[in-house]
Amino acid sequence: MQAWINGRPAECISLADRGLAYGDGLFETIKVHNGHAVLLERHLARLHDGCQRLAISCDMASVQQELLAYMQQLGSGVCKLIVTRGVGQRGYGYPQPCQPQRILQASSLPQWPAAYAQQGVQLFACQLRLAEQPRLAGLKHLNRLEQVLARAEWSDPAYAEGLLLDQQGRVVDGVFSNIFIVQKQQLFTPALNRCGVAGVMRAELLERAVAAGIAVHEADISLQQLQQADEVFTCNSLYGIWPVRGYTTQHWPVGPVTRKLQQLILDLVDQ
């Protein structure tokens, strides 16, 4: 399906766009099923928060209207929504006035082995360490070179995902996912106040876990805590939950809390 720019079919964008020049913008990767977006409200809320934090004056009503129309034509697959600050002259200063660009692109839903969700995955130990920048922490901004470099570290298909740590060696997230651990039937996920991406599936899981009576904690997690966990899993909005069965020499079973959470989000995954 052809891309849209600002609500109209288009195939090119200005070379002076700040998204291209500086990564000055945000994006959302949205699962679409039968013309409807999975977790749409969370995607739009995160985008709105990101635009406010980056001072991008994006028309959210237009974003939603265009997104709904695009998804109806797409049917099922993945919709990538990109918002850039727009065209600007050379230099870091914001153009005045800014005219943000809204870009919609479509692709098919990735086909991962069913065994990833059923039997679990092995995590690769990435050597790259995430830089700490609290002003950008949690945002899904366009500067994703850290993830590009981290993903280039492995090609062995035995690894489905890589684990990323911060400069102090604390667990942050996966290359394209968030991570959770279970200890004594309680759920823990790294605090994302220094770096990392606050995923929409992560937010949904935290809310549903609380509703199901599971104690949840957002806190710093050390490698030692990870290694001592009873269960470990990753999540994102496209595949749901993958249990983690191994990381370096450490191994975990696919535990009951992970299985319960998989059932709690089955309506989001089985589409």
C-alpha angles and dihedrals in degrees: 000000000000119000121249126219116195091346098311133095109263140154104200142048132200117278086226093062110128092221088066097038100043109004085251101167149047139256142200127204107209130191111224125198123180091341095310129106121234111231091359095159091054092048092050092045092052091047091049091050091048092050091051093049092048093041093239107154096215121172099236092187090060091045092055095043093050093043093053092049092047093050091051089058093042095053099188133002136064125320118199114202117196125185118189129183087245136233119345141166123256113295138057097268117108115259113246113253103019118216107193118213122225115206127185123190131176134212138161121271111266114252109224123180112270087229090072091069096034105041102017137241140264117241122220116225102236116208094205113098121211117243116238116238112153093192090063098033114129095011122124092220126166095254099096101147091119090060092044092054093043093050090051090062095080138037099166108117088215086082117068096180142006129234118231125205130190127240091278094050096256119146111255113163145296125284090261103005147051122249134224134185130199122216122175092344091306124119123231130182128175118269108244101206095115105035142330134082121283099223123210092228089052090055092046092050093051091052095046093045091055090048089052092053098256116141111236132196133187105201146128111291122200125206087250091057090049091051092049094049121120092218136007130193142165129217143190137166096259103050104019112215131358116188112226113229099175148017119176103313095340122101133188135188122238095259136205097256091053090049092048092051091048088057092047092059097037090114089061097045105036094072 
